[in-house]
Amino acid sequence: MKIETDKFLTPIEAGKMIGANTRAAYRAIKRAEAAGNKVTVELFGRTLVPVEAVPVLAKFYFPYYSEAHQKMVKEWGRRGGTQKGINNRARGEN
């Protein structure tokens, strides 16, 4: 079996293609996969992103202060607020 390595990117390279830093790239991957999109593959113990999955990944990257980010901030707040608030409710403090 021949694997064409030019068809796969590391998460960091994929992040650079969408304009994200390393942390934001991994967050976008996590969000995309949570939404049911398969954006990574594992080859020889390494997590890689197929080149054709980069546009899907870009849909789940929300740069700070962009219009898309502001929309998601409202959505995340609607879902339950900040992690501090979630923790307080779990402890019965709020």
Secondary structure, 3 states (H helix, E strand, C coil): CCCCHHHEECHHHHHHHHCCCHHHHHHHHHHHHHCCCCCCEEECCEEEEEHHHHHHHHHCCCCCCCHHHHHHHHHHHHHCCCHHHHHHHHHCCC
